[in-house]
Amino acid sequence: MDEVETWLRQWERRLGTGMADPVVQANVGMFRPRRVVGTLCPDDVEQVRAIVGSAVKGVTLYPLSTGHNWGLGSREPVRDGAVVLDLRRLDRVRLLDLDLGVAVVEPGVTQGRLAGLLSDSSYMLNVTASSAHTSIVGNALERGVGLRRQRCEDVAGMEVVLADGRLIRLGNWPDEEGRVVPYGHEVGPALMPLFAQSNLGVVTAAVIRLLPRPRALHLVRLTFDASRLATVVDELRDCHGQRLISGILKIYQPPESEECVAYCCVDGDPELAALSCALLMRRVERTRLFDDVHDYVGDEQLPGQLRRCLSGDPSWNELVLENWFGTSSRGIDANPGNGYLFFLPLLPFQGAAVARARALVREVCAETGTQWRATVNAISYDVIDLVVSCLFPKAMAAQAHRALDLLHRRFADCGWRPYRLDVDHMSAGGPPDVLRRLKEVFDPRNVLAPGRYEPP
């Protein structure tokens, strides 16, 4: 028995039977399965500190929260030979202040659970359109996008275990009496961003800023022909800039149709929201760009899900996932029939850029015989998160991954990089020498997630 195996067996005895397993799990993206030495599931922060601090030579740890990183690798480490540090059992809501609108949560706390705790309050969580069982902390560290804003904007403080086992708290962390000012920035050089999309520490809790729940919400649905996509995007950008649209503007472009659909949220005080909704509808009707404009109040699945997510309720997301994958969220990675991939580039909020991106996706589909969907998420007045996804029969995994490689290359040629990466394309974009020096400072033994968001 070598030193690494001895170390693992010792932790198995400490954590209990079944808590240190060499489990190999399928991933729905059909990325190459990595060789995993074992999986450790600590119960609390002190166990995380002890595991990280005691790692012997040859041990590398790959932290994850709930592991639902579907389409980007799920639970797969970047490199072979890692011990997965599964933090799903760290599931405490340490603080919930419904006067101020702030929560402190651990990585195992799901968006469905916190949303449920907030359901009767005047605050809501910035939820995503993914499963209610996904981690709030994990998604924020990946800079995921909620229906209201990018998830990293929700974070006001972090608790981090460093590679030597030390515990630090960054940003605006509650004091001993639970008092906190949920300001999203630090005084002086900011350290919190170093632990998002990185391998410099293990985040064991985060301060999450909640949002006031709007008293009224309208969802304006606009349909238009894809030939007018560029002009429509520019028109909606101006509406967004004039604050006629709240939250994330979405434009769906079904691959099998030339009809596009945009959903615009208008919310706030009931009287103000009604006036703003009427103003937005009058404005877009005057452009004659749209085939249909109306304030949607029905119960179709997609707009119904959007309305609930915009109100901080992810409960309908499970039904959408089941219809999409033919299984619940628990069975997505083990789905015997279909695979799923994401490509997530950022574009300038310009009509010409969105139209060009649509053409690139179609070119790649034609070259590879695969079908990808592109959804516009306008996360600000300047930036679009283009969610490009592919549901494919597992027999076509090679073609789907070839298409993914082509999308990375073609979009890079246009100057558009992804904001979030899968396990096969995990090269960081910063200066390589600076990134390597940071790694040497924070993790000189290279214990934590080698290869994750590192220079090539």
Number of C-alpha atoms within 10 A of each C-alpha: 7 7 12 17 14 12 16 23 16 12 20 19 12 13 16 11 10 13 18 25 18 16 13 15 14 19 24 25 28 21 21 13 17 16 16 20 21 21 23 24 23 24 16 15 19 13 16 25 21 16 21 24 16 14 19 16 11 15 21 24 28 25 26 24 27 24 19 23 22 20 22 24 27 23 25 26 25 22 18 14 17 25 26 25 24 25 27 19 16 22 20 14 17 13 15 19 14 14 9 16 19 24 21 25 25 28 26 26 26 24 25 22 17 21 23 17 13 20 15 9 14 15 23 27 33 28 28 26 21 20 23 22 21 24 27 30 31 30 24 21 20 18 17 18 21 26 27 22 20 20 24 20 17 25 26 25 26 26 22 23 24 20 26 19 20 13 18 12 17 17 22 21 20 16 8 7 6 12 13 17 14 22 15 17 18 14 8 6 7 11 14 20 13 12 16 20 20 21 25 26 27 27 27 25 26 29 29 28 25 23 18 16 19 18 13 15 20 23 23 21 21 23 18 19 16 18 12 15 21 16 16 22 22 16 17 23 22 13 17 21 12 10 14 21 24 19 21 24 21 22 23 17 20 15 16 8 9 11 17 20 18 22 22 24 24 25 25 17 11 14 12 13 20 17 13 19 24 16 13 21 18 12 13 18 16 9 10 10 17 19 11 13 17 15 17 16 13 8 10 9 13 11 17 17 21 22 23 17 25 28 26 30 26 27 20 20 24 19 17 18 17 14 10 13 19 15 16 16 22 11 13 24 25 15 19 12 12 22 26 24 23 22 24 22 22 21 23 16 22 20 19 15 17 21 17 14 22 20 12 17 21 17 16 21 21 12 12 17 13 20 18 23 20 23 21 22 23 26 22 18 17 13 15 23 24 25 18 20 18 23 20 19 14 18 11 14 19 13 17 28 19 14 25 23 15 19 22 17 14 18 19 13 10 13 11 18 19 18 17 19 21 24 21 16 17 17 16 18 13 11 9 14 10 11 17 13 12 14 20 13 12 16 17 15 17 19 24 27 24 20 18 22 23 19 16 10
